[in-house]
């Protein structure tokens, strides 16, 4: 059975501040989406939350970029926004950047990850959902899942994986994309995706047969809005088992937290902490950034789940390390490397500060060396 799995997320109001979602807002979104399952528009749907963001997980047969699916997600978020505004939640409707839907939700604010595939006899998938970070946060784990044999043993011993995977990389600034095949072009891949401020992995395909393996949301709110309106809080879909990495191999990268951009006001670096659904409520300095893993078995298009993949004491050490990293980064306060470099703060209030000070800069007079000193350095004969 060929199905489409779509995950569309948005921040439509935080409770309290940017830390969580209000149950009434989530209920309003769910109630609307459930009507679309009941009338047959969708096969099945589920609602996930991470921090102040809501994601709608949907299965259907309309294909990728289907207007009917994108429109229902937009309408669901608008329904939730009405509740958020009634409750005076913070940033109510902030990811709905347009006044009305216009055919495709991409470019209107919400993040989108979709893939179409023939359902296998057993179809396990994991939906990762992060808060307080950006799309390139997935670069490192996707590399380790699909290109690093030290993390994914299947790359060595599974015949269907042994030929490697092709990464589709997006240039977030110029809007261009390139496909890079691994392992033969592995170093080319790392040369790009290590620059997380510019390049993000959009999708991964299996070289054996070109089958879709993973897809991520890559929408950048700042570029769309032209100002800071919140971090992108990306979603990622990864298929597991039978020619793809095993569930344990997909989760393994998250056992070692890494630094991502985002956190407070989207302007700071901090560790991405893997947490259970219950702990996906970032509050310390609006963070540190969080990620949940929702596991599903898909059966005739139905979503069997979700299983809380990080609700496991084996990830306690990762959370401890992430907290230690958070303390280390917070020690820097307003200084880099905790605060992002200037080019990454283009859409924050920093340009306004620089504008205010622009007429107060003075040329610094360079100290002139004495003739004797210049002679010592060989500058005067």
ABEGO torsion letter per residue (X at the ends): XBBBBBBBBBBAEBOBEAABBBAAAAAAAAAAAAAAAAAGABABBBBBBBEABBBBBBBBAAEBGBAAAAAAAAAAAAAAAAAAAAAGBBGBGAABABABBAGBABGAGBBBBBBBBBBBABBBBBBBBBBGBBAAAAAAAAAAAAABAAABAAAAABAAAAAEBBBBBBBAAAGBBBBBBOAAAAAAAAAAAABAAABBBABBBBAAAGBBABBBBABBAAAAAGBBAEBAGBBBBBBBEGGBBBAAAAAAAAABBBBBBEEBGGABBBBBBBBBAAABBBABGGOBBBBBBBBBBBBGGBBBOBBBAABBAAAAAAAAAAAAAAAAAAAAEABOAABBBAAAAAABAAAAAAAAAAAABBBBBBBBBBAAAAAAAGABX
